[in-house]
Amino acid sequence: MNRLIDKILDLEKFETGKQKIYPTQGNIVQTISKSLSPLQQLISNKNIHVEFDENQPAVLFDYDEERIIQVITNLVSNAIKFTNEKSGIIIITIAEKEEDLKVNVFNNGKGVNPEDLVSIFDKFYQSNNQNIKNQSEVV
């Protein structure tokens, strides 16, 4: 509950300009590993397979580690929530292109309803279709 309250307070601070981002150079591979660590019990409980190469070469980039951990944790938590317990797969990859860094979090869950795409970044938005089964689960 405290983490949820802290996240809400952080969001409000960002919106009012009271929260700043403090980028420093870090290894995104290590940061993603840190993000996955507290989620391991959930991953195990649902018997989900997570593919992320923690032994890949360091990828150095400037970013605010606390904020990136929040983002990765949120994305992976959602992937866990909407991925099938029997055949769930989450794949995390990193791609560098010039001055940009792209972190992909893929899962074989049901995906986002196309009608919800325009609203997914709205504060506190939740889809009405969260309980619809993945098409691959429908027999």
KOLDRENVEX-334150 format. One line per 2 residues: number of its first residue (from 1); their letters; for each residue x, y, z of N, C-alpha, C. Coordinates in Angstrom, 3 decimals, padded with zeros to 6 digits. Last residue first. Layout:
REM KOLDRENVEX-334150
NUM) A) X Y Z X Y Z X Y Z; ...
REM end
This chain:
REM KOLDRENVEX-334150
139) VV) -011.111 -021.791 -026.926 -011.139 -023.051 -027.662 -012.441 -023.193 -028.403; -008.948 -019.199 -026.156 -010.322 -019.529 -026.477 -010.326 -020.797 -027.328
137) ES) -006.318 -018.577 -025.969 -006.862 -019.393 -024.897 -008.283 -019.851 -025.205; -005.745 -016.887 -028.009 -005.130 -018.201 -028.080 -005.652 -019.138 -026.987
135) QN) -007.061 -014.558 -027.127 -007.616 -015.301 -028.250 -007.030 -016.704 -028.347; -007.403 -014.259 -023.633 -006.517 -014.203 -024.780 -007.131 -015.039 -025.892
133) KI) -010.541 -013.175 -022.235 -009.438 -014.134 -022.404 -008.651 -013.832 -023.671; -011.296 -010.248 -020.470 -011.503 -011.013 -021.698 -010.291 -011.911 -021.902
131) NQ) -010.903 -008.577 -018.355 -011.150 -009.977 -018.053 -011.441 -010.829 -019.288; -010.600 -005.980 -019.297 -009.461 -006.656 -018.674 -009.672 -008.136 -018.458
129) NN) -012.197 -004.091 -020.621 -012.070 -005.438 -021.182 -010.939 -006.236 -020.540; -012.106 -001.547 -019.789 -013.299 -002.293 -019.393 -013.190 -003.757 -019.796
127) SQ) -008.920 -000.407 -018.621 -009.784 -000.920 -019.671 -011.005 -001.607 -019.082; -008.256 002.470 -016.789 -008.314 001.014 -016.802 -009.304 000.596 -017.867
125) YF) -006.341 005.323 -015.914 -007.208 004.650 -016.892 -007.123 003.137 -016.728; -004.765 006.941 -014.305 -005.712 006.030 -013.655 -006.662 005.331 -014.631
123) KD) -004.099 009.181 -016.910 -003.942 008.893 -015.487 -005.099 008.041 -014.983; -003.521 007.759 -020.083 -004.329 008.644 -019.245 -004.198 008.207 -017.790
121) FI) -002.309 005.959 -021.677 -001.430 006.820 -020.891 -002.205 007.855 -020.080; -004.379 004.639 -023.005 -003.538 003.882 -022.066 -002.589 004.746 -021.240
119) SV) -006.115 005.728 -024.870 -006.261 006.132 -023.468 -005.256 005.505 -022.512; -005.775 004.676 -027.359 -005.734 006.139 -027.250 -005.729 006.603 -025.794
117) LD) -006.124 001.890 -026.901 -004.801 002.445 -027.185 -004.725 003.956 -027.002; -008.623 000.780 -026.650 -008.021 001.359 -025.453 -006.704 002.082 -025.725
115) EP) -009.275 -000.388 -029.043 -010.090 000.748 -028.603 -009.466 001.478 -027.415; -007.538 -002.610 -029.148 -007.269 -001.429 -029.983 -008.077 -000.192 -029.581
113) NV) -006.597 -003.971 -026.069 -007.705 -003.793 -026.997 -007.434 -002.534 -027.820; -003.480 -005.410 -025.696 -004.311 -004.247 -025.417 -005.382 -004.153 -026.500
111) GK) -003.012 -008.943 -024.848 -002.729 -007.680 -025.528 -003.714 -006.584 -025.157; -003.071 -011.470 -023.669 -004.163 -011.081 -024.571 -003.920 -009.766 -025.310
109) GN) 000.376 -012.620 -023.709 -000.955 -012.445 -023.135 -001.928 -011.905 -024.156; 003.009 -012.958 -024.253 002.051 -013.641 -025.117 000.652 -013.633 -024.512
107) NF) 004.894 -009.905 -024.180 004.325 -011.081 -023.533 003.298 -011.693 -024.471; 007.756 -007.791 -024.166 006.758 -008.535 -024.926 006.195 -009.643 -024.055
105) VN) 009.259 -004.926 -023.879 008.697 -005.923 -022.968 007.539 -006.562 -023.727; 012.174 -003.325 -024.979 010.920 -003.982 -025.357 010.515 -004.970 -024.286
103) VK) 013.784 -000.356 -024.932 013.580 -001.553 -024.125 012.205 -002.098 -024.494; 016.059 001.490 -026.729 014.703 000.959 -026.742 014.678 -000.320 -025.920
101) LD) 017.756 004.492 -026.933 017.750 003.161 -026.334 016.297 002.705 -026.279; 019.557 006.695 -029.123 018.341 006.192 -028.488 018.546 004.783 -027.938
99) EE) 021.589 007.568 -030.668 021.482 008.146 -029.328 020.266 007.649 -028.563; 021.844 004.661 -032.424 022.454 005.980 -032.313 022.348 006.491 -030.882
97) KE) 020.124 002.389 -030.828 020.177 002.969 -032.169 020.624 004.408 -032.020; 019.866 -000.657 -029.099 020.479 000.672 -029.179 020.469 001.137 -030.629
95) AI) 017.549 -002.574 -027.394 018.080 -002.228 -028.709 018.629 -000.808 -028.658; 016.744 -005.316 -025.373 017.299 -003.961 -025.418 017.849 -003.732 -026.816
93) TI) 013.923 -007.242 -024.236 015.093 -007.027 -025.075 015.488 -005.551 -025.036; 012.146 -009.710 -022.645 012.640 -008.336 -022.502 013.916 -008.217 -023.329
91) II) 009.273 -011.613 -022.704 010.596 -011.435 -023.316 010.973 -009.961 -023.210; 007.347 -013.958 -021.114 007.668 -012.530 -021.153 009.092 -012.424 -021.681
89) IG) 004.826 -016.345 -021.359 006.192 -015.988 -021.728 006.294 -014.467 -021.729; 002.696 -018.881 -020.167 003.106 -017.487 -020.182 004.575 -017.282 -020.492
87) SK) 001.190 -021.193 -020.043 002.082 -021.023 -021.190 002.605 -019.598 -021.304; -000.215 -021.178 -017.646 000.333 -022.436 -018.157 001.365 -022.236 -019.253
85) EN) -001.090 -018.564 -017.115 -000.268 -019.277 -016.133 000.394 -020.522 -016.701; -000.951 -015.927 -019.507 -001.485 -017.219 -019.105 -000.533 -017.947 -018.164
83) TF) -000.777 -012.532 -018.559 -000.174 -013.666 -019.250 -000.703 -014.962 -018.651; -001.500 -010.280 -017.153 -002.296 -010.643 -018.320 -001.712 -011.796 -019.136
81) KI) 000.344 -010.032 -015.029 -001.096 -010.034 -014.759 -001.905 -010.592 -015.928; 002.791 -009.866 -016.358 002.511 -011.011 -015.483 000.999 -011.148 -015.288
79) AN) 002.458 -007.382 -017.597 002.663 -008.581 -018.415 002.353 -009.834 -017.605; 002.289 -005.744 -015.346 001.137 -005.870 -016.232 001.258 -007.105 -017.117
77) SV) 004.924 -006.129 -014.426 003.784 -006.489 -013.571 002.516 -006.660 -014.402; 006.357 -005.029 -016.545 006.462 -006.466 -016.293 005.316 -006.937 -015.393
75) LN) 005.574 -002.304 -016.332 005.362 -003.061 -017.566 005.382 -004.565 -017.321; 006.387 -001.700 -013.666 004.998 -001.563 -014.078 004.707 -002.394 -015.323
73) TI) 009.145 -002.154 -013.826 008.337 -002.912 -012.870 006.865 -002.866 -013.268; 009.834 -000.205 -015.724 010.029 -001.627 -016.033 009.173 -002.489 -015.111
71) VQ) 009.138 002.147 -014.256 008.536 001.853 -015.554 008.637 000.363 -015.871; 010.748 001.989 -011.943 009.286 002.100 -011.841 008.608 001.679 -013.150
69) II) 013.289 001.944 -013.127 012.840 000.782 -012.354 011.322 000.808 -012.205; 013.260 004.527 -014.162 013.280 003.391 -015.092 012.855 002.117 -014.371
67) RE) 013.319 006.023 -011.797 012.166 006.143 -012.699 012.106 004.959 -013.659; 015.818 005.259 -010.728 014.581 005.047 -009.962 013.351 005.079 -010.866
65) ED) 017.659 006.112 -012.756 017.455 004.691 -012.453 016.150 004.431 -011.694; 017.473 008.147 -015.317 017.172 008.193 -013.887 016.785 006.772 -013.476
63) YD) 020.228 007.876 -017.642 018.816 007.777 -017.276 018.688 007.888 -015.771; 022.509 007.300 -020.153 022.120 008.256 -019.118 020.617 008.157 -018.882
61) FL) 024.062 004.071 -020.519 023.177 005.126 -020.995 022.905 006.079 -019.853; 025.549 001.061 -021.488 025.642 002.291 -020.701 024.831 003.392 -021.353
59) VA) 025.178 -002.130 -021.201 024.649 -001.103 -022.091 024.578 000.174 -021.263; 027.369 -004.910 -020.966 026.797 -003.708 -020.358 026.325 -002.750 -021.451
57) PQ) 026.483 -007.982 -022.643 027.406 -006.881 -022.345 026.671 -005.672 -021.777; 024.358 -010.309 -020.835 024.765 -009.604 -022.044 025.710 -008.464 -021.681
55) NE) 023.340 -011.586 -018.691 024.787 -011.708 -018.902 025.254 -011.025 -020.186; 020.647 -011.465 -018.693 021.330 -010.648 -017.692 022.842 -010.664 -017.875
53) DF) 018.447 -011.641 -021.022 019.853 -012.024 -020.914 020.580 -011.071 -019.971; 015.318 -012.846 -020.423 016.110 -011.624 -020.409 017.546 -012.034 -020.153
51) EV) 012.312 -014.305 -020.389 013.565 -014.325 -021.148 014.187 -012.939 -021.097; 010.381 -016.059 -018.140 010.886 -014.731 -018.503 012.219 -014.895 -019.207
49) HI) 007.542 -017.988 -017.875 008.940 -018.013 -018.322 009.341 -016.602 -018.760; 005.492 -018.511 -015.054 005.752 -017.775 -016.294 007.241 -017.843 -016.608
47) NK) 004.147 -019.479 -012.789 004.890 -020.392 -013.664 005.120 -019.779 -015.052; 003.072 -017.896 -010.915 002.274 -018.076 -012.135 002.954 -018.995 -013.135
45) NS) 005.110 -018.005 -009.009 003.753 -018.418 -008.650 002.889 -018.682 -009.873; 007.291 -016.867 -010.430 007.288 -018.283 -010.046 005.887 -018.792 -009.750
43) IL) 006.398 -014.224 -010.601 006.739 -014.965 -011.818 006.706 -016.467 -011.538; 006.203 -013.562 -007.900 005.013 -013.531 -008.760 005.229 -014.359 -010.025
41) QQ) 008.936 -013.801 -007.229 007.941 -014.657 -006.567 006.651 -014.716 -007.392; 010.200 -011.815 -008.829 010.479 -013.239 -009.031 009.442 -014.158 -008.396
39) LP) 010.051 -009.148 -008.457 008.913 -009.775 -009.118 009.056 -011.290 -009.255; 012.411 -008.136 -007.461 011.271 -008.224 -006.543 010.038 -008.901 -007.150
37) SL) 014.016 -008.491 -009.985 014.279 -009.190 -008.726 013.075 -009.261 -007.787; 013.481 -006.765 -012.070 012.897 -008.112 -012.087 013.006 -008.817 -010.746
35) SK) 014.980 -004.504 -011.493 013.524 -004.384 -011.609 012.847 -005.749 -011.520; 017.566 -005.466 -011.653 017.062 -004.975 -010.368 015.544 -004.894 -010.361
33) SI) 017.597 -005.962 -014.430 017.734 -007.078 -013.481 017.234 -006.691 -012.100; 017.481 -003.333 -015.318 016.372 -004.234 -015.623 016.413 -005.439 -014.685
31) TQ) 019.971 -002.482 -014.362 018.752 -001.838 -013.881 017.532 -002.722 -014.155; 021.775 -004.048 -015.842 021.702 -004.197 -014.380 020.412 -003.610 -013.820
29) VI) 021.185 -002.960 -018.366 021.052 -004.401 -018.138 020.919 -004.666 -016.634; 021.866 -000.293 -018.194 020.447 -000.635 -018.262 020.214 -002.128 -018.036
27) NG) 024.094 001.180 -016.237 024.014 000.002 -017.089 022.565 -000.472 -017.084; 024.282 004.794 -016.318 024.097 003.500 -015.679 024.064 002.400 -016.714
25) QT) 024.755 008.171 -015.689 025.093 007.025 -016.531 024.946 005.743 -015.724; 021.783 009.861 -014.665 023.202 009.565 -014.498 023.498 008.360 -015.366
23) PY) 019.147 012.210 -014.404 019.847 011.175 -015.167 021.326 011.084 -014.802; 016.708 012.912 -012.551 018.148 013.073 -012.368 018.896 011.985 -013.118
21) IK) 013.805 014.764 -012.781 014.491 013.558 -013.227 015.979 013.847 -013.154; 011.794 016.097 -010.124 012.755 016.231 -011.219 013.313 014.857 -011.573
19) QK) 008.771 017.304 -009.015 009.640 016.126 -009.085 010.535 016.277 -010.303; 007.264 019.516 -009.393 008.033 019.440 -008.150 008.970 018.243 -008.120
17) GT) 005.523 019.717 -011.497 006.892 020.181 -011.702 007.761 020.137 -010.458; 003.100 018.576 -011.301 003.207 019.945 -010.794 004.617 020.513 -010.944
15) EF) 003.596 016.036 -012.311 002.625 016.893 -012.986 002.706 018.339 -012.520; 005.422 015.021 -010.456 005.826 015.219 -011.850 004.897 016.202 -012.545
13) KE) 003.771 014.912 -008.173 004.962 015.777 -008.171 005.442 016.047 -009.587; 001.914 012.977 -008.983 001.467 014.349 -008.724 002.645 015.321 -008.731
11) LD) 003.637 010.770 -009.109 002.919 011.223 -010.291 002.462 012.667 -010.124; 004.411 010.541 -006.419 005.410 010.835 -007.449 004.740 011.386 -008.697
9) LI) 001.928 009.838 -005.295 002.571 011.104 -004.911 003.629 011.510 -005.930; 001.605 007.336 -006.498 000.621 008.397 -006.744 001.221 009.761 -006.412
7) KD) 003.803 006.009 -005.402 003.693 006.176 -006.849 002.719 007.296 -007.193; 003.176 006.046 -002.660 004.384 006.732 -003.137 004.316 006.985 -004.647
5) IL) 000.902 004.407 -002.726 000.768 005.811 -002.318 001.976 006.614 -002.800; 002.162 002.008 -003.468 001.123 002.594 -004.304 000.947 004.078 -003.990
3) RN) 003.855 001.558 -001.296 004.426 001.761 -002.629 003.418 002.417 -003.557; 001.975 001.204 000.763 002.886 002.355 000.803 003.487 002.638 -000.566
1) M) 000.827 -001.185 000.000 000.000 000.000 000.000 000.881 001.261 000.000
REM end
